């Protein structure tokens, strides 16, 4: 079902873009983004405990990259990573 997978990837990308735009547009968006990144990181950690490298884990990792946050394996924790313009995918698993 490549059509379904492509549709899902498009929808995930649109949701990621909407989330990023919300953080940019609202007062206190930086703090909200920081808290959201922490929540997504916890989801990723919990998911990896149960099923490492699952599609859900890959999606959380991609979202963290999209938000400009590295996973614990990269750069020793949360921090700035390259943007999609520098070669990372805009959405999806990043593979």
Buried (B, 14 or more C-beta within 10 A) or exposed (E): EEEEEEEBBEEBBEEBEEBBEEBEEEEEBEEBBBEBBEEBBEBBEEBBEEEEEEEBBBBBBBBBBBBBBBBEEBEEEBEEBEEEEEEBBBBBBBE
